[in-house]
């Protein structure tokens, strides 16, 4: 087994290490989101880091990061970034994806790229400027680097899905909000299980309108009344005794797909604050 093959196998093994018992799901929702910010998504095992490259309206272009910098390709910028996993990372320009800004409220802002590094990444993403050869890796036409990129693509698949769900909502009368797997799990753990098992109503009247759970679709719908509809505001849920934003912007009827009855019980107590 070559050195790179051993690195790849170690990386795959590391990704399968269950860290849920080591770290509790704790999030501090960002007060603002800016270009150059680095966000961390708490995935099932190891977290996923992304850097915000560009913000336009209610969407952001994000570039994932990996601590496995030894497997860098020519599309990866090697950077110094302090983190408990490692202090040297790669910013994977070829994995750039667009996400709804709302999903970043389910991540934690943990830092910012150095200005020089951010400018290099931004020029590469927006202008197609090649990365400096002395700070990037080799091509990934070989099998090892191709397998590494396949792993990375799988790790960001939930981000791609969040965009697809948001785009699909353009053909409907609802704005779609996606929940990450870890955020769903945290909501389900936070609910009073006895209440969730009580078979309560699937429709809830609220100050801002109605909340409905469609059991067949496994989706939650938020309908706003005239006081709130088309106004700018923030939707909050209570998570671990913390008021947590899940959406900020123009209030339109909202659909939250792929959720459980337990999450509906949490959403029944959602609050909306107008700007």
N, C-alpha and C positions, 0 to 999 in steps of 0.2 A: 504494500500500500504506500503510495507516495505521500509526501507531506501535505499537499493540498487535499488529497482524498481523506486523509486522517482529520484535517481541519473540518471538512464538510461533515464527516460522520460525527465528530464531536459537537458540531453546531446543531445537527439534527437531534442528538441525544439531549443537549442542553434545552432545546425548545420543548422537549417532552417532559422536562422536570416539572412536577406540580408544585407551584409556589403559593397556592391559595391559603395554606395553613400558616405560611410565613408572614404574609402581609394582608392586612384587612383592607377591604375596598373603601378607601377614603378619598374623596374628591373635594377640591376647593374650586368652585366654578369661577372662570375668569371674569374679571370686571370688564375687560376689553380684549379684543383680538387684533393683533398687529402683525404686519409682515416682518418676518425674521424670528417670530416667536417659535419655540419648540414645545410641542404638546406631547403628553404621554397617555396612551390608551391602555388601561389595565385589562389585558386579554387573559384567557384562561390560564396560561402558564406565564411566559415572559411578556413584558409590556411591549407595545409598539410605539416608537417615537416618530413624529412627523414634524417638519418645519413648514411654516406658512410662507409661501413665496409670493402670492398675489391674491388680492381680495377685490372682487367686483360684485357689487350688489349683495345678494344673499348667498354667494358662493365663494369658495376659496380654493386656490390651487395649492396642494400640499405635496411635499416630497418625503417619502419614508426614509428612515435612517436605520442602520444596522451596526452592531458592535463588532461584527465579523469582518473587520477591515482588511484582513489578510487575503480575503477572497474578492477584493475590489476589482472591478472591470474598468474599462476606459470611460464608462458612463457614471462612475462613482467618484465623488470628491472626498478625499481623506481629510478629516477635520479633528481638531481637539475639542472635546465637549465633556465637561465633568459630569459623571453619572455614577451611581453605585455599581453598575455592571462593569463599565470600563470607561476610560478617559480618552479613548481614541475611537472614532466612528467613521462610517461612510455615509454620505448623503447620496441616495440612489436616484439620480436625475432621470434615468430611463423608466422609473416607476412612478413618475409624477401623475397625480390624478386630481380631479376636481370633486369637491364634496360640498354638501350644504353646510353653511356656517353653523346651523343648529346642532350638528353632531359634535362640534368641538366643545359644546357645553358639557359633554359627557367625558371629556378628557381633562387632564390637569396641565396647566402651564408650568413648565419646570425650568425655563431659561430662554436664552436667546443665542442665536449663532453670532459669532464675531462678525462685525460689519464687513470686513474684507471677504470672509467666507460666504456671507449671504449674497454679496454683490456678484461673486463668481457663479453661485448657484442660480441666481435670478437671471443673469445674462444667458446662462446655458438653457434655462427653461423657456424664457420669453423670446430670446433672440437667436437661439441655436448656436451660441458661441462654444467651441470645444473647450473641455476642461483642461487645465494645465497638466501636461504629461507627467511632471514631477510630483503631482499630488493626486494622481489617479492610478488605476491599475491596468491590467492587460485586457485584451478582448475576451469575450465569453463564447466564442465559437466552439471552444473545447467542451467536453462533457461535464467536467467538474463545475465550471462557471455557469453552464446552462442549468444544471440541477440546482445550484444555489439560487439562481434567479427564479426558478419554478417555486422554490420554497418561499421566497420573498413575495411573489405574486399571490400565493395562497394566504399569506399573513395579512395582506391588505385587501382581501376580497370583500370584507364587510364594508369597507369604505366605498368600493366600486358599487356594491349593492345599494348603499344609501343614496348614491347619485341616481342609479337606475330607477329606484322607487320614487325619488323626487321628480325625475323627468316624466315618469309614467303618469304622475298625478296631474300633469298639464292637460291631459285629455279628459280629466275628471273635474268635478267642482270642488275638490278638496286639496289642501296642501298636505303633503305627506311628511311625517317626522319619523325617522328611524331611530331605534334604540340599539346600542351595541349589546353584544351578549352579556358582558359583565354588568352593564347598567341594568339590564332586565333582571339578572340574578339578584342584584342588590335590592331592587324594588320588591321582588318576590319574598326575599328574606325579611324585609323590613315590615311587611304587613302583618297585622294580627291574624294568625292562621285560623283562629276560631271564627272570626268575622268572615274570612274568605270561604270557609266551608259552610256558612249558614244558608247558602242559596239565596242571597239577597237579590234585589231587583237589578236588571241589566240596564236600567235607565235612571239617571240621576239629574234632578233639577239643581242648578247652581245659580249664583249671582250673575254669571256671564252668559247663561243659556242652559244647554243640556249636554250631558255626557252619556253616550250609548255604547254598550258592548255587544258586538255581533258575534255570538258564539260559533256560528258556522264558519265565518270568515276568520275568526280569531283576530278581530280588529276593533279598535276603539275609535269612536267618532266624537268630535267636539263641535257643537253647533253654537254659534254666538248670536246673542240677541242684538237689537238695534243699538243699544248703548255701547257695545263693544265691537261689533262687526266693522271691519275696514279701518279701525283705529290702530295706532301703534301701541304695543304693550308687550309685557313679558309674562309667560306662563310658568308658574312655579309648582313643584311637588315637594312634599316633605320626605326627605331621605335621611335616615339616621339622625333625626331631630334637627335637620338642617333644611332651610328653605333653598331649594335647588332649581335653577332655571333650566327648562328643556327647550324653550323657544323664545326668541326675541325678534320682533318685527311687526309687519302688518297682520292684524288678526283676521284670518279667513277660516272658514270651516275646515277642520283638520282631521286627517285620518292617520292613526298609528297602527301599522300592520304587524302581524306575527307576535301577538302578545297573549298573555294568559288572563284568566279571571282574577288572579291575585293582583296583577298589575292594574286591572280595572278598579279594584278596591282602593288602591293608592290614588289613582287618577280622580276618583270621585271627590277627593278632598283638594283637588288642584285649585290654585288661586291665580287670578289674572290681575296684574297691576298696569293701569294705563299710564302712558308717558305724559 
